């Protein structure tokens, strides 16, 4: 028996070598908290969630929806994460479900798994690349929204793999927690003040806090991705007709459930939009998408607006976080445009708070009602910020 235990111990050494450093790192920064704990502490203790190695946020948000039961939600990819609760008449009645959707077929699965009472209205972001016929394989299974599919063991295994990949790339970051982040969940939240707020929106703490790095509004990284024509910026021969049909089915389903939908196509930075336009024949899912979707929205008497060029909002490239994410500032303007055209959405929006926010912001680096640790930068002043928009 003793020899057997010794052999087991010897054979388990490689496993300890692999798992122990990762486990210590992941537990130190609370990267392996359960879905229920993350959802509860995010909502009740104002705990920021900023995980570095796994991304179960679609499940966390599902758990939040179960208890929050919002009347209005924002739904889509990371390109809807800029909507904030304080510009709604009843802030607690809004929740941002950004990143709950990763592909078109997730829409039906999300709605089917929606817990308890459905929302009264959905602000739906429709990313252009989701309609690329050459890249989007709609035969793939949609996301699972079952919390049981994210056990501790599964998260540990995925986190360990991601930890060693980051290690090999020299991307493992350690350090002292920022002031006030002791209870935050995840490395990014504790070290960068970056992650998901209680209203479901996302704070780009790394970008906001990094005063030593000059702001880069030439979007060189995004332009290089377009030049390569891969991933999010892959070229296409046409718009995916199956994706269009899935949107039609989703709108019909929402009508049957008495859910009002307001749709928008999210903005690119002006320089990025102009670069895409140079090869417009290769990007029908950018330049012809509105014309393809509008008849579907019209048939359901629903609003769709195209903000692919951020300048259509009266915004500019200084009101972005990168080449294909508008800032909170530009999304204040985007929400105003939507609510000006849709009476049902307008009834849920605090128009005075919205207009006040727009009138008193100066750049993408400004955030509203935010933590001092994420203080925005300004060409004129590094301390200027809005304390409240009430």
GIRADA-V188503 format. One record per backbone hydrogen bond with DSSP energy under -0.5 kcal/mol. NH is the residue of the N-H (numbers start at 1). CO is the residue of the C=O. Records with the same first field share a line. If there is no record, write none. Layout:
# GIRADA-V188503
NH: CO ; CO
This chain:
# GIRADA-V188503
5: 1
6: 2
7: 3
8: 4
9: 5
10: 6
11: 7
12: 8
13: 9 ; 10
16: 12
17: 13
18: 14
19: 15
20: 16
22: 18
23: 19
24: 20
25: 21
26: 22
27: 23
28: 24
29: 25
30: 27
31: 26
33: 30
38: 34
39: 35
40: 36
41: 37
42: 38
43: 39
44: 40
45: 41
47: 41
49: 196
50: 48 ; 185
59: 56
60: 56
61: 57
62: 58
63: 59
64: 60
65: 61
66: 62
67: 63 ; 64
68: 64
69: 65
71: 93
72: 93
73: 121
74: 95
75: 123
76: 97
80: 77
81: 78
83: 80
87: 84
88: 85
89: 348
91: 89
93: 90
94: 91
95: 72
96: 199
97: 74 ; 95
99: 76
100: 76 ; 97
101: 76
106: 103
107: 104
109: 105
110: 106
111: 107
112: 108
113: 109
114: 110 ; 111
120: 71
121: 71
122: 260
123: 73
124: 122 ; 262
125: 75 ; 123
126: 264
127: 125
130: 127
131: 128
132: 129
133: 131 ; 238
135: 132
136: 132
137: 135
138: 136
140: 137
147: 145
149: 146
150: 147
155: 151
156: 152
157: 153
158: 154
159: 155
160: 156
161: 157
162: 158
163: 159
164: 160
165: 161
166: 162
167: 163
168: 164
169: 165
170: 167
171: 166
172: 166
173: 171
178: 190
181: 178
184: 181
185: 48
186: 29 ; 184
188: 50
189: 50
190: 186
191: 187
192: 188
193: 189
194: 188
195: 203
196: 49
197: 201
200: 197
202: 81
203: 195
204: 202
205: 203
208: 204
209: 205
210: 206
211: 209
213: 210
214: 212
217: 215
223: 219
224: 220
225: 221
226: 222
227: 223
228: 224
229: 225
230: 225
233: 230
234: 231
235: 229
236: 282
240: 131
241: 239
244: 240
245: 241
246: 242
247: 243
248: 244
249: 245
250: 246
251: 247
252: 248
253: 249
254: 250
255: 251
256: 252
257: 253
258: 255
259: 254
260: 120 ; 258
262: 122
263: 303
264: 124
265: 305
266: 264
268: 308
269: 323
273: 269
274: 270
275: 271
276: 272
277: 273
278: 274 ; 275
279: 275 ; 276
280: 277
282: 279
283: 280
286: 283
287: 283
288: 284
292: 288
293: 289
294: 290
295: 291
296: 293
297: 293
298: 294
299: 295
300: 296
301: 298
302: 297
303: 261
305: 263
307: 265 ; 305
310: 268 ; 308
312: 309
313: 310
314: 311
315: 310
319: 316
320: 317
321: 325
322: 325
325: 322
327: 319
331: 327
332: 328 ; 329
333: 329
334: 330
335: 331
336: 332
337: 333
338: 334
339: 335
340: 336
341: 337 ; 338
342: 338
346: 342
347: 343
348: 345
349: 345 ; 346
350: 87
351: 349
354: 350
355: 351
356: 352
357: 353
358: 354
359: 355
360: 356
361: 358
364: 318
366: 363
369: 386
370: 386
374: 371
375: 372
387: 385
